[in-house]
């Protein structure tokens, strides 16, 4: 435990010019006194840690000291190689760079750990695209990825419904969701999400050197508080709420309860079932009445038909009538 903490302290000091005792204590989740003892231990072990005194003081490494990755354990090395998504790297044009990086990391590992990459590759594989879909790489993804890496503004043309619009964007991050690439970008002070496959052209804007104008061809200043995972989670939740605008009441058999999450939006189905079970549970026949959030009556009709006799639509009346008609037509086929 202490050895791992000492290695982490060295890596933290390598990554930053200087860190105070309080900052190190917060990162390492120990007291400042423990930080002081650990620094003394590193110095005794030959690691050149220097302490600056005073209000602006802190700890830093001197002499350009760098450590090799010999402190990695097997589980840490395997997790490192598992963290890459080969298909995503390939689509962004980073496969060669990732391969070179893996070789360098492997070379720095202890000999007994150098099989970690092969071991992980033979045991775990991430297949990002959804089932029954032929994955397609957006043609402009590599250019967008380059702009994201370099924090460069782009001029982009984008298909919005049947209209093509032009936008000046600050590309903050890329997200791969169920085989579809999305760009999180800032435009006119707001953060928005764009499907990458709807971009028709992307280019770094030409510098405009006229007095009083902004040089859009240069790098933009990234907002240090922007958190891509948190932003995506919030927008994904907003999207789910925005499309589930109507409600359907239905009575489910035990089999219907099991099937519902597989025929409609899974999170909405599970919430509906949990709420119904907490508010009263099944009736005497073992049937559960749930109120389900759906995108529209048409979508609900297409999805809930898959329940067959395991689900009975109770409301709205128009949807119940459509199901009754479908049931009569189906029964007539088998008479």
TIGU-361672 format. One record per atom (N, C-alpha, C): x, y negated, z. Coordinates in steps of 0.001 Angstrom, whole numbers, padded with zeros to 6 digits, always signed. Example, Ala and Ser with C-alpha at 12.3 -4.5 7.8 and 13.67 -1.06 7.14 Angstrom:
# TIGU-361672
+013190+005690+007800;+012300+004500+007800;+013200+003300+007800;+012850+002250+007080;+013670+001060+007140;+012900-000030+007870;
//
This chain:
# TIGU-361672
+000833+001195+000000;+000000+000000+000000;+000874-001253+000000;+001884-001282+000920;+002741-002464+001003;+003601-002583-000241;+004072-001448-000771;+004904-001494-001984;+004120-002090-003142;+002855-001688-003280;+002020-002237-004352;+001823-003740-004174;+001699-004178-002911;+001516-005607-002651;+002768-006395-003006;+003942-005837-002706;+005190-006516-003039;+005358-006651-004554;+004995-005605-005278;+005083-005656-006744;+004129-006712-007285;+002922-006766-006730;+001956-007764-007187;+002452-009168-006900;+003116-009375-005763;+003654-010692-005444;+004700-011109-006464;+005578-010196-006840;+006601-010514-007838;+005959-010868-009170;+004954-010101-009572;+004285-010371-010849;+003550-011710-010820;+002955-012058-009681;+002299-013357-009558;+003305-014490-009698;+004458-014350-009067;+005479-015393-009140;+006117-015461-010521;+006123-014345-011240;+006613-014374-012624;+005664-015153-013518;+004366-015055-013217;+003359-015655-014094;+003180-017148-013847;+003627-017655-012705;+003415-019061-012366;+004727-019695-011917;+004891-020990-012167;+006137-021652-011771;+006370-021616-010268;+005290-021778-009492;+005416-021810-008036;+004058-021537-007421;+004071-020905-006242;+002834-020645-005517;+003051-020916-004036;+002069-021534-003402;+002166-021794-001976;+001872-020509-001209;+002198-020534+000085;+001910-019380+000931;+000406-019122+000993;-000378-020215+001020;-001836-020049+001068;-002372-019407-000202;-001836-019813-001354;-002277-019229-002625;-001925-017754-002704;-000712-017410-002286;-000306-016002-002292;-001153-015190-001316;-001414-015756-000149;-002229-015046+000836;-003625-014776+000293;-004182-015754-000435;-005519-015580-001005;-005518-014515-002095;-004524-014535-002964;-004444-013555-004050;-004212-012146-003519;-003384-012025-002480;-003004-010710-001956;-003919-010240-000835;-004823-011136-000385;-005787-010819+000673;-005081-010433+001968;-004079-011235+002336;-003341-011045+003584;-003189-012417+004249;-002552-012433+005415;-002301-013686+006111;-001029-014344+005577;-000878-015642+005851;+000335-016343+005426;+001562-015791+006142;+001379-015320+007371;+002510-014708+008081;+002974-013442+007364;+002009-012660+006865;+002381-011455+006100;+003103-011838+004816;+002679-012916+004181;+003364-013404+002977;+004814-013720+003299;+005058-014416+004404;+006433-014772+004783;+007274-013527+005013;+006707-012509+005672;+007453-011268+005905;+007748-010553+004595;+006750-010563+003669;+006964-009896+002384;+008033-010613+001567;+008057-011937+001605;+009082-012692+000882;+010464-012344+001425;+010576-012235+002745;+011857-011861+003355;+012284-010469+002897;+011330-009539+002820;+011647-008179+002366;+012118-008175+000916;+011462-008990+000067;+011891-009065-001331;+013299-009633-001445;+013596-010659-000653;+014929-011255-000687;+015979-010246-000263;+015682-009474+000772;+016630-008452+001240;+016827-007358+000204;+015796-007145-000650;+015895-006125-001698;+016567-006656-002962;+016976-007933-002971;+017687-008490-004115;+016830-009256-005089;+015523-009444-004785;+014659-010239-005650;+014853-011714-005283;+015269-012564-006222;+015607-013954-005894;+014393-014855-005701;+013753-014729-004547;+012620-015575-004206;+013148-016768-003420;+012781-017964-003872;+013271-019199-003240;+012091-019948-002640;+012274-020449-001420;+011217-021187-000735;+011511-022672-000789;+010567-023460-001371;+010677-024918-001368;+009961-025452-000129;+010609-026314+000622;+010022-026877+001829;+009209-028116+001508;+008390-028544+002447;+007637-029775+002292;+006195-029545+001882;+005441-030667+001789;+004013-030580+001479;+003752-029967+000112;+004620-030247-000858;+004431-029711-002212;+005239-028442-002423;+005693-027847-001336;+006553-026678-001449;+005808-025411-001788;+006558-024328-001863;+005983-023040-002191;+007079-022046-002477;+006705-020906-003035;+007657-019862-003375;+007774-019770-004891;+009007-019500-005357;+009220-019317-006789;+010403-018388-007005;+010457-017807-008204;+011597-016978-008593;+012623-017854-009287;+013886-017583-009063;+014946-018381-009681;+015764-017517-010629;+016473-018195-011517;+017380-017497-012431;+016690-016729-013530;+015429-017076-013856;+014732-016360-014927;+014497-014900-014624;+014364-014563-013350;+014213-013167-012951;+012941-012567-013538;+013054-011382-014100;+011917-010634-014620;+012018-009201-014117;+010885-008610-013793;+010878-007220-013363;+010358-006322-014472;+010863-005098-014535;+010320-004106-015454;+009066-003499-014837;+008318-002784-015643;+007051-002223-015173;+007236-000894-014455;+008330-000750-013716;+008600+000518-013039;+007737+000700-011801;+006992-000315-011390;+006139-000177-010214;+004779+000405-010525;+004454+000631-011781;+003152+001183-012139;+003037+002641-011724;+001915+002985-011105;+001621+004381-010844;+000925+005009-012039;+000720+006343-011983;+000106+007015-013131;-001301+006494-013393;-002114+006357-012349;-003486+005897-012565;-003504+004477-013126;-002566+003617-012686;-002499+002250-013198;-002088+002242-014667;-001107+003068-015025;-000659+003138-016417;-001770+003660-017316;-002506+004677-016852;-003595+005224-017650;-004709+004199-017821;-005014+003454-016756;-006044+002416-016851;-005631+001337-017837;-004337+001014-017875;-003839-000001-018807;-004075+000424-020247;-003775+001651-020574;-003970+002126-021945;-005444+002339-022260;-006244+002611-021250;-007677+002812-021473;-008383+001505-021755;-007794+000356-021358;-008503-000914-021435;-008674-001428-022855;-007947-000923-023814;-008086-001390-025188;-009271-000750-025898;-009834-001453-026864;-010911-000918-027696;-010373-000860-029124;-009879+000291-029577;-009198+000356-030887;-010012-000194-032036;-011312+000137-032090;-012121-000331-033215;-012244-001850-033214;-012393-002438-032035;-012511-003896-031949;-011202-004571-032355;-010084-004034-031896;-008786-004604-032268;-008566-004518-033778;-008971-003392-034359;-008800-003216-035800;-009640-004234-036564;-010884-004437-036141;-011763-005360-036852;-011287-006803-036739;-010619-007147-035639;-010103-008504-035472;-008739-008698-036113;-008204-007646-036733;-006897-007750-037368;-005744-007674-036393;-005963-007057-035209;-004936-007014-034172;-004408-005604-033926;-004710-004675-034804;-004299-003290-034568;-002784-003157-034497;-002053-003823-035419;-000590-003724-035420;+000008-004345-034171;-000519-005493-033763;-000008-006154-032561;-000267-005292-031327;-001454-004667-031255;-001776-003819-030115;-000875-002595-030080;-000601-002028-031250;+000282-000864-031312;+001686-001217-030838;+002179-002377-031265;+003507-002808-030834;+003544-003041-029331;+002487-003631-028793;+002428-003891-027361;+002420-002590-026569;+001671-001580-027054;+001641-000293-026354;+003012+000361-026361;+003726+000249-027491;+005075+000819-027557;+006007+000145-026555;+005907-001181-026432;+006781-001909-025510;+006463-001546-024066;+005161-001423-023758;+004791-001041-022397;+005269+000373-022101;+005104+001280-023067;+005559+002656-022878;+007059+002713-022630;+007810+001894-023373;+009261+001883-023212;+009680+001385-021840;+008868+000516-021224;+009216-000047-019923;+008809+000855-018764;+007955+001860-019040;+007499+002739-017972;+008567+003748-017589;+008415+004300-016398;+009285+005384-015987;+009081+006578-016917;+010111+007402-017133;+009987+008529-018078;+008805+009438-017791;+008524+009689-016499;+007435+010615-016183;+006056+010038-016438;+005968+008725-016786;+004681+008098-017055;+004458+007824-018535;+005408+008132-019384;+005312+007717-020782;+004305+008531-021591;+003781+009601-020992;+002736+010350-021688;+001350+009838-021349;+001269+008718-020592;-000034+008214-020157;-000916+007843-021341;-000332+007184-022359;-001128+006749-023503;-001755+007937-024223;-000945+008995-024467;-001464+010185-025150;-002514+010881-024307;-002257+010973-023005;-003207+011639-022122;-004554+010960-022101;-004567+009637-022056;-005823+008897-022041;-006544+009040-023372;-005813+008921-024487;-006435+008987-025807;-007112+010326-026051;-006591+011400-025426;-007182+012715-025619;-008359+012976-024683;-008588+012069-023741;-009641+012289-022757;-010785+011282-022832;-010510+010057-023324;-011537+009021-023360;-011504+008297-024695;-012687+008021-025218;-012791+007277-026469;-014050+006422-026409;-013924+005139-026727;-015067+004228-026735;-015545+004042-028160;-016794+004442-028413;-017418+004271-029725;-018456+003165-029573;-018090+001935-029942;-018929+000766-029640;-020244+000715-030418;-020280+001032-031727;-021542+000868-032465;-022652+001781-031946;-023900+001342-032163;-025048+002141-031744;-025226+003335-032683;-026053+004302-032241;-026337+005477-033056;-027104+005082-034320;-026919+005886-035347;-027653+005776-036608;-027430+004435-037298;-026292+003822-037029;-025955+002572-037703;-024552+002685-038277;-024428+002332-039529;-023119+002322-040163;-022413+001029-039765;-021304+001130-039001;-020648-000103-038545;-020097-000909-039715;-020346-002209-039688;-019838-003104-040715;-019032-004217-040056;-017817-004404-040538;-016972-005458-039994;-017282-006763-040707;-017694-007822-039977;-017943-009108-040631;-016688-009594-041343;-016851-010051-042572;-015689-010436-043383;-014878-011552-042745;-015540-012450-042020;-014860-013623-041470;-014381-013422-040035;-014519-012210-039500;-014124-011967-038116;-012645-012256-037848;-011700-011807-038689;-010286-012107-038397;-009992-013602-038315;-010591-014413-039224;-010357-015857-039174;-010920-016464-037889;-012093-015998-037481;-012689-016503-036246;-011853-016082-035044;-011384-014845-035052;-010546-014370-033946;-009274-015205-033832;-008657-015548-034965;-007461-016402-034934;-007771-017748-034296;-008914-018327-034648;-009297-019623-034078;-009546-019508-032575;-010134-018382-032142;-010368-018167-030715;-009046-018081-029964;-008096-017320-030523;-006781-017176-029868;-006057-018511-029773;-006133-019315-030812;-005359-020563-030877;-006104-021782-030345;-007361-021616-029897;-008163-022751-029417;-008245-023845-030477;-008575-023454-031711;-008673-024427-032795;-010120-024628-033221;-010489-025875-033441;-011827-026184-033938;-012002-025619-035344;-013215-025256-035654;-013509-024734-036985;-014718-025454-037565;-014742-025527-038887;-015935-025957-039615;-016576-024694-040165;-017818-024448-039804;-018455-023186-040182;-019816-023433-040814;-020122-022624-041819;-021468-022600-042396;-022139-021319-041916;-023412-021482-041481;-024091-020426-040741;-025529-020284-041234;-025951-019035-041435;-027335-018776-041858;-028249-018757-040648;-029176-019726-040598;-030165-019781-039529;-031516-019579-040163;-032063-018369-039976;-033273-017936-040687;-033007-018019-042199;-033739-018845-042930;-033545-018934-044377;-032738-020162-044777;-032159-020847-043804;-031444-022092-044087;-029979-021947-043716;-029103-022513-044545;-027680-022527-044242;-027319-023890-043670;-026689-023887-042486;-026331-025130-041812;-024817-025163-041614;-024293-026358-041425;-022859-026534-041181;-022665-027064-039769;-021683-026502-039063;-021431-026894-037689;-019927-027050-037444;-019596-028016-036591;-018237-028134-036073;-018229-027429-034724;-017422-026397-034589;-017461-025543-033407;-016104-025473-032715;-016167-025328-031395;-014997-024988-030603;-015174-023533-030165;-014502-022590-030831;-014727-021163-030562;-014076-020721-029255;-014897-020313-028295;-014397-019956-026968;-014134-018470-026797;-014971-017617-027384;-014776-016194-027157;-015631-015342-028056;-015229-014083-028215;-015956-013108-029019;-016480-011998-028120;-017684-011523-028445;-018317-010448-027696;-018777-009385-028686;-018468-008132-028394;-018938-007009-029209;-020045-006306-028442;-021275-006385-028960;-022435-005810-028291;-023120-004814-029219;-023069-003526-028855;-023737-002470-029630;-023362-002527-031110;-022075-002768-031387;-021602-002793-032756;-021779-004111-033469;-022320-005129-032809;-022547-006441-033418;-021641-007460-032731;-020933-008264-033552;-020029-009280-033017;-020762-010606-032855;-020522-011269-031715;-021095-012583-031428;-019969-013546-031047;-020140-014810-031430;-019185-015858-031072;-019837-016799-030063;-019145-017008-028937;-019550-018033-027976;-018746-019287-028299;-019436-020376-028606;-018757-021598-029048;-019416-022822-028430;-018619-023893-028331;-019153-025160-027839;-019326-026111-029015;-020501-026730-029081;-020772-027716-030112;-021582-028843-029501;-021131-030055-029684;-021790-031241-029135;-022010-031127-027627;-021037-030522-026955;-021089-030419-025497;-021858-029239-024959;-022547-028465-025817;-023336-027315-025378;-022676-026019-025823;-022817-024975-024998;-022325-023646-025362;-023456-022854-026007;-023163-022257-027152;-024172-021493-027879;-023574-020179-028368;-024471-019295-028808;-024050-017970-029285;-024441-017830-030754;-023502-017325-031559;-023733-017136-032994;-023365-015696-033378;-024188-015092-034233;-023825-013783-034792;-022773-013992-035865;-021666-013273-035738;-020548-013477-036655;-020918-013087-038080;-021775-012075-038247;-022108-011641-039607;-023011-012632-040340;-023442-013709-039651;-024249-014731-040321;-023429-015940-040758;-022133-015929-040482;-021275-016996-040987;-021001-016741-042464;-021149-017771-043272;-020857-017639-044706;-019497-018227-045065;-018982-019131-044239;-017635-019659-044454;-017116-020206-043133;-015826-020060-042928;-015173-020541-041713;-013804-021071-042096;-013481-022272-041622;-012164-022844-041902;-011791-023819-040804;-010495-023918-040556;-010010-024933-039630;-010242-026285-040290;-010910-027203-039579;-011238-028505-040153;-009973-029280-040492;-010037-029991-041612;-008894-030804-042028;-008698-031972-041065;-007448-032278-040702;-007210-033411-039809;-007701-034715-040425;-008322-035513-039610;-008784-036827-040038;-007993-037868-039257;-007069-038512-039917;-006173-039435-039240;-006659-040879-039255;-007897-041095-039664;-008420-042461-039676;-008520-042989-038252;-008277-044272-038053;-008352-044835-036700;-009719-044616-036079;-009683-044216-034807;-010932-044042-034057;-011653-042745-034321;-011074-041843-035118;-011728-040570-035395;-010982-039459-034677;-011694-038354-034477;-011117-037225-033768;-010412-036300-034768;-009247-035823-034388;-008498-034917-035254;-009015-033501-035037;-010011-033085-035855;-010650-031788-035643;-009798-030618-036085;-008675-030895-036751;-007828-029794-037165;-006880-029350-036083;-006831-030067-034970;-005934-029711-033892;-006664-028872-032857;-005889-028367-031905;-006477-027544-030855;-007394-028372-029965;-008466-027735-029503;-009349-028390-028543;-008904-028028-027130;-009325-028819-026176;-008993-028559-024780;-010050-027655-024175;-009645-026466-023819;-010576-025465-023295;-011006-025824-021877;-012289-025675-021610;-012825-025892-020273;-012349-024753-019375;-011532-025087-018377;-010943-024058-017517;-011989-023325-016683;-013174-023904-016523;-014215-023267-015710;-015078-022295-016517;-014878-022253-017829;-015708-021378-018666;-015361-019921-018381;-016373-019119-018087;-016219-017692-017771;-017018-016908-018810;-016333-016282-019767;-017024-015609-020871;-017940-014481-020399;-017488-013548-019534;-018411-012489-019095;-019660-013031-018404;-019480-014049-017538;-020631-014614-016840;-021560-015338-017812;-020983-016074-018764;-021784-016769-019767;-022602-015774-020580;-021954-014696-021019;-022664-013707-021837;-023784-013035-021046;-023510-012693-019787;-024534-012040-018974;-025754-012949-018812;-025511-014246-018596;-026619-015190-018436;-027414-015337-019726;-026711-015477-020863;-027413-015631-022139;-028163-014360-022526;-027580-013198-022239;-028259-011944-022558;-029556-011826-021756;-029510-012230-020475;-030713-012184-019650;-031746-013174-020163;-031303-014373-020562;-032229-015361-021127;-032878-014845-022396;-032085-014171-023243;-032616-013635-024497;-033683-012577-024221;-033394-011694-023265;-034367-010646-022939;-035670-011256-022439;-035555-012292-021591;-036770-012932-021067;-037533-013667-022173;-036796-014230-023119;-037449-015033-024156;-038251-014190-025137;-037802-012959-025387;-038514-012146-026372;-039637-011321-025745;-039593-011099-024436;-040645-010315-023783;-041704-011285-023250;-042547-011757-024159;-043476-012831-023832;-044898-012341-023541;-045227-011095-023839;-046584-010593-023626;-046544-009397-022681;-047728-008992-022230;-047831-007869-021296;-048851-006852-021778;-048567-005596-021472;-049470-004493-021798;-049671-003675-020525;-050910-003316-020237;-051210-002443-019099;-051509-001053-019639;-050843-000051-019077;-051069+001317-019541;-050989+002278-018371;-051676+003419-018540;-051698+004471-017529;-050875+005639-018047;-049906+006062-017229;-048936+007056-017673;-049049+008347-016878;-048908+009467-017570;-048746+010748-016885;-047318+010810-016342;-047006+011872-015605;-045636+012030-015105;-044656+012088-016272;-045070+012764-017358;-044214+012818-018543;-044062+011451-019188;-045139+010658-019188;-045073+009315-019750;-044140+008412-018975;-044124+008578-017639;-043207+007789-016810;-041771+008097-017194;-041490+009371-017440;-040119+009744-017829;-039766+009220-019219;-040735+009192-020123;-040461+008813-021510;-040401+007308-021745;-041119+006527-020928;-041262+005100-021216;-039925+004368-021413;-038908+004584-020583;-037641+003853-020806;-036955+004195-022123;-037359+005301-022759;-036703+005711-024003;-037443+005243-025252;-038667+004720-025075;-039429+004294-026249;-039592+002779-026318;-039276+002063-025235;-039401+000613-025231;-038175+000025-024552;-038177-001304-024318;-037015-001950-023723;-036758-001350-022344;-035569-000805-022170;-035302+000050-021006;-035415-000695-019678;-034814-001871-019592;-034853-002615-018330;-036271-003001-017962;-037038-003491-018954;-038433-003862-018693;-039246-002653-018248;-039014-001492-018869;-039750-000282-018508;-039447+000137-017072;-038177+000114-016715;-037805+000530-015355;-038345-000429-014306;-038337-001725-014606;-038902-002693-013671;-040403-002464-013504;-041100-002208-014610;-042545-001982-014548;-042869-000740-013724;-042119+000320-013921;-042349+001568-013181;-042058+001364-011699;-040937+000718-011377;-040574+000497-009973;-041617-000356-009264;-042106-001400-009957;-043114-002267-009349;-044410-001500-009086;-044825-000688-010061;-046061+000082-009895;-045936+001104-008773;-044792+001733-008671;-044595+002730-007608;-044578+002091-006234;-044047+000864-006139;-043994+000191-004838;-045333-000397-004431;-046192-000695-005416;-047466-001354-005115;-048624-000379-004885;-048441+000868-005124;-049555+001796-004910;-049243+003223-005337;-048370+003353-006298;-047979+004680-006745;-049025+005357-007608;-048847+006631-007904;-049767+007369-008782;-051143+007539-008151;-052158+007740-009021;-053508+008006-008536;-053672+009491-008212;-054941+009906-007962;-055186+011299-007569;-054769+012299-008642;-054817+011876-009903;-054407+012768-011002;-052911+012677-011299;-052180+011914-010496;-050747+011781-010702;-050358+010797-011783;-051312+009940-012206;-051048+008971-013250;-050678+007623-012638;-049733+006942-013278;-049227+005667-012768;-049637+004540-013714;-050282+003500-013176;-050692+002351-013980;-049623+001269-013882;-049052+000878-015026;-047957-000090-015044;-048337-001270-015935;-047739-002414-015623;-047864-003609-016467;-046496-003859-017072;-046408-003725-018388;-045127-003723-019096;-044954-005000-019908;-043803-005650-019758;-043483-006817-020589;-043038-006333-021964;-043621-006929-023023;-043312-006513-024395;-043080-007750-025251;-042463-007522-026413;-042194-008627-027322;-043467-009150-027968;-044332-008238-028412;-045595-008618-029044;-046486-007390-029095;-047757-007606-029419;-048684-006480-029532;-048257-005538-030651;-047774-006087-031759;-047346-005247-032878;-046147-004373-032488;-045183-004965-031805;-044017-004194-031373;-044432-003135-030359;-045300-003505-029426;-045772-002541-028435;-046504-001381-029105;-047313-001681-030114;-048036-000629-030843;-047055+000357-031472;-046032-000169-032133;-045063+000699-032798;-044278+001540-031799;-043941+000946-030650;-043122+001665-029672;-043935+002671-028865;-045087+002243-028354;-045834+003075-027414;-046591+004213-028073;-046738+004177-029402;-047320+005337-030098;-046509+006601-029827;-045210+006421-029562;-044343+007575-029330;-044714+008323-028050;-045462+007691-027137;-045873+008374-025910;-046943+009422-026167;-047705+009263-027271;-048775+010208-027573;-049774+010279-026436;-050184+011492-026044;-051190+011639-024987;-050641+011384-023580;-049351+011082-023464;-048764+010840-022135;-048991+009409-021663;-049577+008535-022519;-049828+007163-022126;-051164+006676-022667;-051929+005966-021833;-053224+005410-022244;-053176+003888-022108;-053398+003180-023193;-053419+001718-023172;-054719+001251-022518;-054622+000391-021513;-055784-000159-020822;-056072-001596-021237;-055019-002368-021492;-055183-003780-021874;-053920-004215-022608;-054102-005183-023525;-055311-005937-023883;-056289-005095-024707;-057565-005475-024738;-058583-004668-025427;-058281-004453-026909;-057745-005469-027576;-057453-005331-029009;-056424-004230-029259;-055422-004144-028388;-054399-003120-028555;-054968-001743-028228;-055836-001664-027216;-056465-000392-026892;-057292+000104-028075;-057991-000815-028745;-058796-000425-029902;-057912+000108-031027;-056753-000510-031237;-055834-000024-032278;-055362+001392-031960;-055080+001664-030689;-054641+003008-030304;-055777+004013-030448;-057003+003597-030129;-058141+004508-030285;-058324+004885-031752;-058183+003881-032632;-058291+004159-034067;-057188+005103-034528;-055984+004852-034056;-054857+005719-034436;-055068+007141-033930;-055626+007272-032716;-055866+008605-032155;-056896+009365-032986;-057983+008682-033403;-059017+009329-034227;-058443+009744-035580;-057654+008878-036180;-057065+009204-037485;-056115+010381-037371;-055330+010416-036271;-054403+011514-036070;-055142+012818-035844;-056202+012747-034999;-056983+013954-034733;-057612+014491-036003;-058048+013588-036895;-058674+014025-038142;-057691+014786-039024;-056422+014429-038949;-055415+015136-039751;-055261+016580-039322;-055545+016882-038049;-055319+018225-037516;-056616+018994-037302;-057732+018440-037744;-059021+019140-037583;-059145+020258-038597;
//
